[in-house]
Amino acid sequence: MSARRASARVRRGEATLQGTDGLTAAMIDAAPVGLFALDEDGCVLLWNPVAAELTGLPAERVMGRNGFGGSPTPGGALVDTAAAAAVLAELRAGRRVEGRFPAAVPSGRVLWFRAVPRPGPGPAVVGVLRDLSENRVGDEAFALLDALWETAPVGLAYFDTDLHYRRVNGHVAAMDGGTADDRLGVTVEEAHGETGARVAALLRQVLSDGTPRLRTRMRGRLWHGRGRDQTWTVDAYPVRDEAGTVIGVGLVVVDVTEAEQTRDQFAAVAAERQRLLTRYQSLVEATSAAVWIRAADGSAAEDSPSMRAITGQTREEYLGWGFLDAIHPEDRASKRAAWLDAVSTGRGFAHTARLRGAHGGWRWHRARAVAVRDETGRVVEWVGTESDIDAGFRARQRLEVLARATLAVNAAHDPEAELTALAETVVPEFADLCRVYLVDTTSGTGGVVTGARSVTRTAPGLEPPPPTVERFVFGASHPVSRAVRGRTAVLDSGPQPPRDEWAGTAEMWDWDHRAGMHSALAAPVVSAGEVVAAVMFLACGDRPAYTDDDRALVVELAARVSAAVEHTRTVQRTREVSLALQAAMLTEPPRSADIGIAGLEVQARYLPAAAELQVGGDWYDAFRLPGGDLALAVGDVSGHDLNAAATMGQMRSMLRALAYDTEREPSDVLDRLDRVASRLEVTRFTTLVYGRVLWAGGAAVFRWSNAGHPTPILVGPDGTARLLDGPVDVVLGVDAGLGRHDHEIALAPGSTLLLYTDGLFERRRDPGDAATGALVGLVESVAGLPLDRFCDALVRDTAADTGDDVVVLAVRAGAHDPADRPAGDQSSSRPA
């Protein structure tokens, strides 16, 4: 429904907007945004189709009603009267207002509006509505609705019923000479004589019958014949009051003097003018914040009041390259470089930088410009826009900080490291100072919070904050104290209290004052239901003050740190239990004097996994059998957690019991162990090498069976190491019915037998399968060391990088003397 038809339905005596015929009405109806106009009392004068669609309120339901604060009607909008009153107060004070539309509308949409006051007759307020879900809201939606009058590429004038000038735009003055002040308050005849009389006659026709007069061509000299000979096309429209009475005439003037030579030239120029007018209207509807024109070299040759309204510069400060002075020092060089590149290449210009606001502070803006070329293709000027993108930019920045902080905190493995990671992530992107406090769990009196400072990170360029002592005592009003007591994030953006009322230390008050601290955020870190730490963020200098959106970010950061700390503390407690369990099961190997075979020395080493719980399923065992033989075992249960440690304990105990009870061949012991463990569902995957060092044929030999475990290594008396290759049987827990094999090798005096787990040699990247060979080389390089140092060197110098558990069990054979065997030992090579 057109604006004219909608307004015609308003009852007599209600507010209305007339004069929307022809081109103006068509532009309003075709506008891609919701347009509205209000009188000085807030009553709706204009409500276009898009406004009706966005709100779900047709024009006939809102025209003439109070648009901000009227009494709600069934099915109408639920107005936030307090917010609406604030909007009207700002508009009546002559200030532009934008933000979330202060009403819940039937369409259910969340709407954004921008409204500007306008002087003179007609609407007191004009504005636009947009759906917040649209991508272009806040980008380039609306900059020149009211400025259209002043900067339109045609002459615009408004006359009262006595045909006195009431308002003219700058294009009239540029086209006809003189100034706007020369015209205001005088009649068109008084200003222009005979030519003015012909214009007045046209205007009187419109006043008499209320019908627009379109495409009227006139020729003459203005200013009582002193002006140059010109030709114009003139459109005249009636302007009505709320009662429908014509109260004035609006005039649109297009100078077509240059096109007077021929009708073809006239038609072409008129069409081009109309095209430019249409393009200009599109620019008006699609632009946000400010429009400016720059010279071909990128400097500001023309004034831009809308741009200066943002920065607060004077005209003299803005012109030339002075507009760069309003850009943040850190962005100024890149801005100038971007301009020079655009000027040299002629390509479009785009740049994002912080602009100083007229009332202080910095906000992110995106500048875009296109080149205007003459008929030869030469750039004659640049036309551009400056859009405020601060809200979106800071929202993206907050998301990036949250993502980086979450990644850093989750990568740490203890609470203090997690808190340190948080502080290092947010400074300086989000805060100029971040300090972590470890809070005493015992509450202080009167709301006082005590504890110790743990981590401090300061942005580059700021002096280190005091104090040097680690303990702190914060009064009840300190942000940290309030956050700890309330167990939620606290935003403190008020002025800094006097020094004698400061809840912290006097030294910190002095530092805050020197650094220009203006806002703070504090949040608690909770673990096991109690506050264990607090994090404080400070904004100083020209950093924008923290907002509720920043507080929401801090709430998320604190939640992630709290979860990470809780997880880490749980892991640490579990690790302590696991390590204690494993230490109890991994007993010291027997001493040489307690072994039934003289000359044997046994050493063992265990290194927990470097990550996760730092405990796993690797184990070793060495014990004397009843017959005097030495039983050796090294195994690996899959996993690195408490379950793996428990399974390892069960497997170790069952192996020891079976070996000690039967003294059968190693393959038979492993076969029995596999059957028992599988039937009891103790394990589904365990590798194990088990064997006995026994006396056979006048010499010590090692007899073993291998269930999928890394191959043992034997170092000869000469220091040469080799793998004891042979068939490797299936791991335990997979198929208990498969057969197993025994292997045997003599242990010459001075030789060393090495059993180990894969954590001693495996690498994350080993495409050539060189890790085993590297281990053999390492063994040979340290073979001459005493056995205890030999084991230490293997664990210390290994090239393995998987962080897995490491087990080393080494046996060194000395001189064999059967007479040295303890009485009663009857070891032999025969099965028991």
C-alpha positions in Angstrom: 0.0 0.0 0.0 1.5 3.4 -1.0 2.3 6.0 1.6 -0.2 8.3 0.0 -3.1 5.8 0.2 -2.1 4.9 3.8 -2.2 8.5 4.9 -5.5 9.1 3.1 -7.2 6.7 5.5 -6.3 8.6 8.6 -9.3 10.3 10.2 -9.5 14.1 10.0 -7.7 15.7 13.0 -5.1 13.0 13.2 -1.4 13.5 12.2 -0.6 12.7 8.6 2.0 13.3 5.9 0.9 14.7 2.6 2.7 15.5 -0.6 4.0 12.1 -1.3 2.9 12.0 -4.9 4.9 11.1 -7.9 8.6 10.4 -7.6 8.7 10.8 -3.8 5.9 8.4 -3.2 7.3 5.9 -5.6 10.7 6.1 -3.9 9.2 5.6 -0.5 7.2 2.6 -1.6 10.2 1.0 -3.4 12.7 1.6 -0.6 14.3 -1.7 0.5 14.1 -0.6 4.2 11.3 0.3 6.5 10.7 4.1 6.4 8.7 6.0 9.0 8.2 9.7 10.0 6.8 11.2 13.2 5.5 14.6 14.1 6.9 16.5 17.1 4.5 14.7 19.5 5.7 11.3 18.2 2.6 10.5 16.1 3.2 8.5 13.0 3.0 10.4 9.7 4.6 7.9 7.4 4.7 4.1 7.5 5.9 2.4 4.2 5.2 -1.2 3.1 8.5 -2.6 4.3 7.9 -1.1 7.8 4.5 -2.8 7.8 6.1 -6.1 6.8 8.9 -6.0 9.3 6.6 -5.1 12.3 3.5 -7.0 11.3 1.5 -3.7 11.7 -0.3 -2.4 8.6 -0.2 1.3 8.0 -3.9 1.8 8.9 -3.2 0.5 12.4 -0.3 2.9 13.2 -0.9 6.1 11.1 -1.8 9.0 13.4 -1.0 7.0 16.6 1.8 7.7 19.0 4.7 5.6 17.7 6.8 5.7 20.9 4.8 5.1 24.0 1.1 5.1 23.0 -1.3 2.8 24.9 -1.0 -0.7 23.5 -3.9 -2.1 21.5 -4.9 -5.7 21.1 -2.5 -7.4 18.6 -0.4 -4.2 18.6 3.2 -3.6 19.7 4.3 -3.9 23.3 6.3 -0.7 23.8 9.1 -0.3 26.3 7.8 3.1 27.4 11.0 4.1 29.3 13.2 3.4 26.3 10.8 5.1 24.0 10.7 8.2 26.2 14.5 8.3 26.2 14.5 8.1 22.3 12.1 11.0 22.0 14.1 13.1 24.5 17.2 12.6 22.4 15.4 13.4 19.2 13.8 16.6 20.6 17.3 17.6 21.7 18.4 17.5 18.1 20.5 14.3 18.3 20.4 11.3 16.0 19.3 8.0 17.7 19.9 4.4 16.6 19.6 1.0 18.2 17.2 -1.8 19.0 13.6 -0.8 18.3 12.0 -0.3 21.7 8.9 -2.5 21.2 8.0 -6.1 20.8 6.1 -6.2 17.5 3.5 -8.8 16.2 5.9 -10.2 13.6 8.2 -11.4 16.4 11.3 -9.9 14.7 14.0 -8.0 16.6 14.3 -4.7 14.7 17.0 -2.1 14.5 16.1 1.6 13.9 17.8 4.8 13.2 16.0 8.2 13.5 17.1 11.7 12.9 15.4 15.0 13.8 14.8 17.5 11.0 14.1 21.2 11.2 11.4 23.1 9.3 7.9 22.2 8.2 6.9 18.6 7.6 7.9 15.7 9.7 9.9 16.4 12.9 11.6 12.9 12.7 12.4 10.6 9.9 13.9 7.1 10.3 14.4 3.6 9.0 13.7 0.1 10.3 15.8 -3.0 9.6 15.6 -6.6 10.7 18.7 -7.4 12.9 19.1 -10.7 11.1 19.9 -8.9 7.8 23.6 -9.0 7.0 23.7 -5.4 5.9 22.4 -3.9 9.2 25.0 -1.6 10.6 27.2 -2.1 7.5 26.0 0.3 4.9 22.3 0.8 5.5 21.7 4.4 6.2 23.7 7.6 6.2 22.1 10.4 4.3 18.3 10.3 4.8 18.2 13.8 6.2 21.3 14.8 4.3 19.5 14.0 1.0 18.0 17.4 1.1 21.4 19.1 1.3 23.4 16.9 -1.0 20.9 15.8 -3.7 22.1 16.4 -7.2 19.1 18.6 -8.0 17.8 21.9 -6.6 15.2 21.6 -3.8 13.2 24.4 -2.3 10.1 24.7 0.0 7.7 27.7 -0.1 4.8 28.6 2.3 1.4 29.7 1.0 2.6 33.2 0.5 5.4 31.9 -1.6 8.2 32.9 0.8 11.3 30.8 0.6 11.4 28.6 3.8 14.2 26.2 2.9 16.5 25.7 -0.1 19.4 23.2 -0.5 23.0 24.0 -1.6 22.4 22.8 -5.2 19.9 25.7 -5.8 22.6 28.2 -4.7 25.2 26.5 -6.9 22.9 26.5 -9.8 21.3 29.9 -9.6 23.9 31.9 -7.7 23.6 33.8 -4.4 23.2 32.0 -1.1 20.5 30.3 0.8 20.3 33.2 3.2 19.7 35.6 0.2 16.4 33.7 -0.4 15.0 32.7 3.0 12.0 34.9 4.1 11.5 36.6 0.7 9.1 35.7 -2.1 10.2 34.2 -5.3 9.1 37.3 -7.1 11.1 39.6 -4.8 14.2 37.5 -5.4 14.0 37.0 -9.1 11.7 39.5 -10.7 10.0 38.5 -14.0 11.4 35.0 -14.0 10.3 34.7 -10.4 6.8 35.8 -11.3 6.5 32.9 -13.8 7.7 30.5 -11.2 5.2 32.0 -8.7 2.4 31.5 -11.1 3.2 27.8 -11.4 3.3 27.5 -7.6 0.0 29.3 -7.2 -1.6 26.7 -9.5 -0.4 24.0 -7.2 -1.7 25.8 -4.2 -5.1 26.4 -5.8 -6.0 22.8 -6.7 -3.5 20.8 -4.8 -2.3 19.0 -8.0 1.4 18.5 -8.7 2.9 20.2 -11.8 5.5 17.9 -13.3 8.2 18.4 -16.0 7.5 22.1 -16.5 10.2 23.7 -18.6 11.2 27.3 -17.9 13.8 29.7 -19.2 15.0 33.0 -18.0 17.4 35.1 -15.9 17.3 35.1 -12.1 18.0 37.9 -9.7 15.9 40.5 -11.6 17.6 39.6 -14.9 21.2 39.9 -13.6 21.8 36.1 -13.7 22.9 34.2 -16.7 20.4 32.8 -19.2 19.3 29.4 -18.0 16.8 26.6 -18.8 15.3 24.4 -16.1 12.8 21.6 -15.7 10.6 22.2 -12.6 8.5 19.7 -10.6 6.2 21.3 -8.0 4.3 19.3 -5.3 1.7 20.3 -2.7 2.6 19.9 1.0 -0.3 19.3 3.3 -0.9 19.4 7.0 -2.6 16.8 9.2 -6.0 17.9 8.1 -5.1 17.6 4.4 -4.9 21.3 3.8 -2.2 22.5 1.5 0.3 24.5 3.6 3.1 25.0 1.1 4.8 23.9 -2.1 7.9 21.8 -2.7 10.0 22.5 -5.8 12.5 20.2 -7.6 14.7 22.1 -10.1 17.0 20.5 -12.7 19.3 22.8 -14.7 19.2 21.7 -18.4 20.8 24.7 -19.9 23.6 22.7 -21.5 21.0 20.4 -23.1 19.1 23.2 -24.7 21.1 23.1 -28.0 19.0 20.2 -29.4 16.2 18.1 -28.1 18.4 15.0 -28.4 21.0 16.5 -26.2 18.2 17.6 -23.8 16.8 14.1 -23.6 20.2 12.5 -23.1 21.2 14.9 -20.4 17.8 14.6 -18.7 18.1 10.8 -18.8 21.6 11.0 -17.4 20.5 13.3 -14.6 17.7 11.0 -13.8 20.0 8.1 -13.7 22.4 9.9 -11.4 19.5 10.8 -9.2 18.5 7.2 -9.0 22.0 6.1 -8.3 22.3 8.8 -5.6 19.1 7.6 -4.0 20.5 4.0 -4.0 23.6 5.3 -2.3 21.5 7.1 0.3 19.7 3.9 1.1 22.7 1.6 1.1 25.2 3.7 3.0 26.0 3.9 6.8 27.5 6.5 9.0 29.3 8.9 6.6 29.9 9.7 2.9 32.9 11.7 1.7 34.5 12.9 -1.5 38.3 12.9 -1.9 40.5 14.4 -4.6 42.2 12.3 -7.2 45.3 12.1 -5.0 43.3 10.8 -2.0 43.3 14.1 0.0 40.2 15.7 1.3 39.5 18.6 -1.1 35.8 18.9 0.0 34.3 19.0 3.4 32.3 16.1 4.8 30.1 17.2 7.7 28.9 13.6 8.3 32.5 12.5 8.6 33.4 15.3 11.0 30.4 14.4 13.1 32.1 11.1 13.8 35.6 12.5 14.6 34.8 15.9 16.0 37.3 17.6 13.7 36.8 21.2 12.4 36.6 21.8 8.7 40.1 23.1 8.7 41.4 20.1 10.6 39.7 17.7 8.3 40.7 19.0 4.9 43.8 17.9 3.0 45.4 15.0 4.8 44.1 16.2 8.1 41.5 13.4 8.2 44.4 11.0 9.0 44.9 12.7 12.3 41.6 11.2 13.5 42.9 7.7 12.9 44.6 5.7 15.6 48.4 6.1 15.5 48.9 2.3 15.1 46.6 2.3 12.0 47.6 5.7 10.4 50.5 4.5 8.3 48.6 1.6 6.8 45.7 3.9 6.0 47.9 6.3 4.1 49.7 3.4 2.4 46.3 2.0 1.3 45.3 5.3 -0.1 48.5 5.8 -2.0 48.2 2.3 -3.5 44.6 3.0 -4.6 45.6 6.3 -6.2 48.5 4.7 -8.1 46.5 1.7 -9.3 43.1 3.2 -9.7 41.6 0.2 -8.0 38.9 0.4 -5.3 39.9 1.4 -1.8 39.1 -0.5 1.3 40.6 -0.2 4.8 39.7 -0.9 8.4 41.0 1.3 11.2 40.2 2.8 14.5 38.7 6.4 14.4 38.8 8.8 17.4 35.2 9.7 18.4 34.0 13.2 18.8 33.6 12.5 22.5 36.8 10.5 23.0 37.6 6.8 22.7 38.3 4.8 19.5 35.9 2.8 17.4 36.6 0.5 14.5 35.4 1.8 11.1 35.6 0.3 7.6 36.3 2.8 4.7 35.4 1.9 1.1 35.8 4.1 -2.0 35.4 3.9 -5.7 37.0 6.0 -8.4 35.0 8.5 -10.4 36.5 8.8 -13.9 36.0 11.3 -16.8 35.3 10.3 -20.4 39.0 9.5 -20.9 39.1 7.1 -18.0 41.2 9.4 -15.8 40.3 9.4 -12.1 39.0 12.8 -11.1 37.8 12.0 -7.6 36.9 9.3 -5.1 33.5 8.7 -3.5 33.5 6.7 -0.3 31.8 5.7 2.9 32.9 5.2 6.5 31.0 2.5 8.3 31.1 1.9 12.1 31.9 -1.8 12.5 33.1 -1.6 16.1 30.4 -3.8 17.6 31.0 -6.6 15.1 34.8 -6.2 15.2 34.9 -6.5 19.0 32.5 -9.4 18.9 34.8 -11.3 16.5 37.8 -10.4 18.7 36.1 -11.7 21.8 35.4 -15.0 20.0 39.0 -15.3 18.9 40.3 -14.7 22.4 37.9 -17.3 23.8 39.0 -19.9 21.2 42.7 -19.2 21.8 42.3 -19.3 25.6 40.3 -22.5 25.5 43.0 -24.2 23.4 45.8 -22.9 25.6 44.2 -23.9 28.8 43.3 -27.4 27.6 46.9 -27.9 26.5 48.2 -27.3 30.0 48.6 -30.2 32.5 48.4 -28.6 36.0 46.2 -25.8 37.5 48.9 -23.2 37.7 50.0 -23.8 34.1 46.3 -23.5 33.0 45.9 -20.1 34.8 49.2 -18.9 33.3 48.1 -19.9 29.8 44.9 -17.9 30.3 46.8 -14.8 31.3 49.3 -15.1 28.4 46.4 -15.5 25.9 44.3 -12.4 26.9 47.2 -9.9 27.2 47.4 -7.7 25.2 44.5 -8.7 22.9 41.8 -8.3 25.6 43.5 -6.7 28.6 46.4 -4.5 29.5 46.9 -6.4 32.7 45.8 -9.9 33.8 46.5 -11.1 37.3 45.7 -14.5 38.8 45.1 -14.8 42.6 45.1 -18.0 44.5 42.3 -17.5 47.0 42.4 -18.8 50.6 39.6 -21.2 51.1 39.0 -19.9 54.7 36.8 -16.9 54.4 37.9 -13.6 55.9 35.8 -11.4 58.2 33.7 -8.5 56.8 33.9 -9.7 53.2 37.7 -9.5 53.1 39.4 -11.9 50.7 43.0 -13.1 51.2 45.4 -15.3 49.3 48.6 -15.2 47.1 49.3 -13.7 43.8 50.2 -16.4 41.3 50.5 -15.0 37.8 50.8 -11.5 36.4 51.0 -10.5 32.7 51.3 -6.9 31.5 50.9 -5.5 28.0 54.1 -4.1 26.4 54.7 -0.5 27.2 53.3 -0.6 30.7 55.5 -0.6 33.8 55.4 -3.8 35.9 52.6 -3.5 38.5 53.3 -3.6 42.3 53.6 -5.1 44.8 56.6 -7.4 45.1 55.1 -9.3 48.0 53.0 -12.4 47.0 50.3 -12.2 49.7 47.3 -10.0 49.2 44.4 -8.7 51.4 41.5 -7.2 49.5 38.7 -5.2 51.1 35.0 -6.1 50.6 34.5 -3.6 47.8 37.4 -4.8 45.7 36.3 -6.4 42.4 38.1 -9.6 43.3 36.4 -9.8 46.7 33.0 -9.2 45.1 33.6 -11.9 42.4 34.7 -14.4 45.0 31.8 -13.8 47.3 29.2 -13.7 44.5 30.8 -16.6 42.6 30.3 -14.7 39.3 32.1 -12.2 37.1 32.1 -8.6 38.2 32.3 -5.5 35.9 33.7 -2.4 37.5 33.6 0.5 35.0 32.9 3.4 37.4 35.4 6.1 38.3 38.4 5.1 40.4 37.6 5.7 44.1 39.8 8.1 46.1 43.1 6.7 47.2 42.1 6.5 50.9 38.9 4.5 49.9 40.7 2.1 47.6 40.1 -1.5 48.6 43.5 -2.7 47.4 47.0 -1.4 48.1 48.0 2.2 47.8 50.8 1.2 45.5 48.3 -0.5 43.1 46.1 2.6 43.2 49.1 4.7 42.1 49.9 2.2 39.3 46.3 2.3 38.1 46.4 6.1 38.1 49.6 6.3 36.1 48.5 3.6 33.6 45.1 5.3 33.0 43.1 2.3 34.3 39.4 2.9 33.6 37.6 -0.4 33.9 38.1 -3.8 35.4 36.7 -7.3 35.2 37.1 -10.1 37.9 35.9 -13.7 37.8 36.2 -16.6 40.2 37.7 -20.0 39.3 35.7 -22.8 41.0 36.8 -26.4 41.6 35.0 -29.0 43.6 32.4 -26.5 44.6 34.8 -23.9 46.1 36.5 -20.8 44.8 40.2 -21.7 44.4 41.4 -18.7 42.4 40.3 -15.4 40.9 41.3 -13.7 37.6 41.3 -9.9 37.2 41.5 -8.0 33.9 42.3 -4.3 33.6 41.7 -1.9 30.7 43.9 1.1 30.5 44.6 4.1 28.3 42.8 4.3 25.0 41.5 0.7 25.2 37.7 0.8 25.0 36.1 0.4 28.4 34.8 -3.0 29.2 31.1 -3.7 28.6 28.5 -6.3 29.5 29.6 -8.2 26.4 33.1 -8.3 27.7 31.8 -9.5 31.1 30.0 -12.3 29.2 33.3 -13.3 27.7 35.0 -13.4 31.1 32.2 -15.6 32.4 33.0 -18.1 29.6 36.7 -17.9 30.2 36.3 -18.5 33.9 34.0 -21.5 33.2 36.5 -23.0 30.9 39.4 -22.5 33.3 37.3 -23.9 36.2 36.5 -27.0 34.2 40.1 -27.4 33.2 41.3 -27.0 36.8 38.7 -29.4 38.1 39.7 -32.0 35.5 43.4 -31.5 36.2 43.0 -31.8 40.0 41.0 -35.0 39.5 43.7 -36.3 37.2 46.3 -35.5 39.7 44.5 -37.2 42.5 44.0 -40.3 40.3 47.6 -40.2 39.3 48.8 -40.1 42.8 46.7 -43.2 43.6 47.9 -45.0 40.5 51.5 -44.3 41.1 51.2 -45.5 44.7 49.5 -48.6 43.5 52.1 -49.2 40.8 55.0 -48.5 43.2 53.6 -51.1 45.6 53.5 -53.7 42.9 56.9 -53.0 41.2 59.1 -54.4 43.8 62.9 -54.2 43.9 64.6 -57.1 42.0 66.5 -59.7 44.2 70.0 -59.1 45.3 72.8 -61.1 43.9 73.2 -63.0 47.2 69.6 -64.1 47.1 69.7 -65.5 43.6 70.2 -69.3 43.2 72.8 -68.8 40.5 76.0 -67.3 41.6 77.4 -64.3 39.7 74.1 -62.8 38.5 73.3 -59.1 39.0 69.8 -57.7 38.3 68.8 -54.1 37.9 65.4 -52.6 36.9 64.1 -49.1 36.0 60.6 -47.8 35.5 59.6 -44.4 34.0 55.9 -43.4 34.0 54.3 -42.0 30.9 55.0 -38.3 30.3 51.3 -37.4 29.7 47.8 -38.2 30.8 47.9 -39.9 34.2 51.6 -40.6 34.0 51.0 -44.2 34.9 50.2 -47.2 32.7 50.3 -50.9 32.2 54.1 -51.5 31.8 55.6 -53.8 34.4 58.6 -55.9 35.3 59.2 -58.8 37.8 62.3 -60.7 38.9 62.1 -63.3 41.6 63.8 -66.6 42.7 61.9 -69.8 42.0 61.8 -72.6 44.6 64.4 -74.6 42.6 66.9 -71.7 42.6 66.2 -70.4 39.0 65.7 -66.7 38.4 62.3 -65.8 36.9 62.2 -62.7 34.7 59.2 -61.0 33.2 58.5 -57.7 31.3 54.9 -57.0 30.2 52.8 -54.2 28.7 49.0 -53.9 29.2 47.4 -51.5 26.7 46.3 -48.2 28.1 47.7 -45.4 30.4 45.2 -45.0 33.2 44.1 -46.5 36.5 42.4 -49.4 34.7 45.6 -50.3 33.0 47.5 -50.2 36.2 45.0 -52.5 37.9 45.1 -55.0 35.0 48.8 -55.0 35.2 48.7 -55.8 38.9 46.4 -58.7 38.2 48.5 -60.1 35.4 51.7 -59.7 37.4 50.2 -61.5 40.4 48.8 -64.4 38.3 52.1 -64.8 36.4 54.1 -65.0 39.7 51.7 -67.5 41.2 51.7 -69.8 38.1 55.5 -69.6 37.7 56.2 -70.2 41.4 53.8 -73.0 41.7 54.7 -75.1 38.7 58.2 -74.1 37.5 57.2 -75.4 34.1 58.7 -74.2 30.8 58.0 -70.6 30.1 55.7 -71.4 27.1 53.6 -73.6 29.4 53.4 -70.8 32.0 52.3 -68.3 29.4 49.8 -70.7 28.0 48.2 -71.2 31.4 48.2 -67.5 32.1 46.5 -66.7 28.8 43.7 -69.2 29.5 43.1 -68.0 33.0 43.2 -64.2 32.1 41.0 -64.7 29.0 38.4 -66.7 30.9 38.3 -64.2 33.7 38.2 -61.4 31.2 41.2 -59.7 32.9 42.8 -58.6 29.6 42.2 -58.4 25.9 45.6 -57.3 24.9 48.8 -57.8 26.9 52.3 -58.3 25.5 54.7 -60.3 27.7 58.1 -61.9 27.6 58.7 -64.4 30.4 61.7 -66.6 31.1 64.1 -68.2 33.5 67.8 -68.0 34.0 68.8 -71.5 35.0 72.0 -73.7 35.3 72.3 -76.2 32.5 75.3 -78.1 31.2 77.6 -76.3 33.6 76.6 -72.8 32.4 73.9 -70.2 32.9 71.3 -70.1 30.2 68.2 -68.0 29.6 65.0 -69.9 28.5 62.0 -67.7 27.5 58.8 -67.5 25.6 57.5 -64.3 23.9 53.8 -63.3 23.7 54.0 -60.4 21.1 56.6 -58.4 23.1 59.7 -56.5 21.8 62.6 -58.9 21.3 65.2 -59.2 24.1 68.7 -58.0 23.5 71.9 -59.8 24.5 75.2 -58.0 24.9 78.2 -60.2 24.6 81.3 -60.0 26.7 83.0 -58.0 23.9 80.2 -55.3 24.1 78.5 -56.4 20.8 74.7 -56.3 21.1 72.2 -58.3 19.1 68.5 -59.0 19.0 67.4 -62.5 20.2 65.4 -63.1 17.1 63.0 -66.0 16.9 59.3 -66.8 16.5 57.1 -64.4 18.5 53.8 -65.8 19.6 50.4 -64.1 19.8 49.7 -61.6 22.5 47.8 -62.6 25.6 44.0 -62.1 25.6 43.5 -62.7 21.8 43.4 -66.5 21.3 44.2 -68.7 24.2 44.2 -71.9 22.0 47.2 -71.1 19.9 50.5 -72.9 20.7 53.6 -71.2 22.2 57.3 -71.8 21.8 60.4 -71.7 24.0 63.8 -70.3 23.1 67.1 -70.7 24.9 70.5 -69.0 24.8 73.7 -69.3 26.9 74.7 -66.4 29.1 78.5 -66.2 28.8 80.4 -64.6 31.7 80.4 -60.8 31.2 77.3 -60.8 29.0 74.2 -58.7 29.7 70.6 -59.7 29.0 68.2 -56.8 28.4 64.4 -57.0 28.5 62.3 -53.8 27.9 59.0 -52.2 26.8 58.3 -50.3 23.6 58.5 -47.0 25.3 62.3 -47.3 25.3 62.7 -47.1 21.5 59.5 -46.2 19.6 59.2 -42.9 17.8 56.2 -41.1 16.4 57.8 -40.9 12.9 59.9 -43.8 12.0 59.3 -44.5 8.3 62.4 -46.5 7.8 61.8 -48.7 11.0 65.2 -47.5 12.3 64.2 -47.2 16.0 65.1 -50.8 16.9 68.5 -50.4 15.2 69.1 -47.2 17.1 68.3 -48.9 20.4 70.9 -51.6 19.6 73.4 -48.9 18.9 72.6 -47.1 22.2 73.0 -50.4 24.1 76.4 -51.0 22.6 77.5 -47.4 23.4 76.9 -47.9 27.1 77.6 -51.6 27.5 80.8 -51.1 29.4 79.1 -49.2 32.2 78.3 -50.8 35.6 74.8 -52.4 35.4 73.0 -49.7 37.4 74.6 -46.9 35.3 73.9 -49.0 32.2 70.2 -48.9 32.9 70.2 -45.2 33.8 71.9 -44.3 30.5 69.4 -46.3 28.5 66.4 -44.4 30.1 68.2 -41.1 29.9 69.6 -41.2 26.4 66.8 -42.9 24.5 65.6 -41.3 21.2 62.0 -42.5 21.9 59.5 -39.6 21.7 56.1 -41.2 22.3 55.9 -40.3 26.0 55.0 -43.9 26.8 55.9 -45.9 29.9 59.5 -47.2 29.9 60.6 -50.5 31.6 64.2 -51.8 31.6 65.2 -55.1 33.2 68.8 -56.1 32.9 70.7 -59.2 34.0 74.5 -59.4 33.9 76.3 -62.8 34.2 79.5 -63.1 36.2 81.9 -66.0 36.5 80.1 -69.4 36.8 81.3 -71.5 39.8 78.9 -74.4 40.6 80.5 -74.6 44.0 79.2 -71.2 44.8 75.5 -72.3 44.4 73.7 -72.3 47.7 73.0 -75.7 49.3 69.7 -77.3 48.4 69.4 -75.5 45.0 68.5 -78.1 42.4 68.0 -76.0 39.2 68.0 -78.0 36.0 66.9 -77.7 32.4 64.2 -80.4 32.9 60.6 -79.4 33.3 59.2 -79.8 36.8 
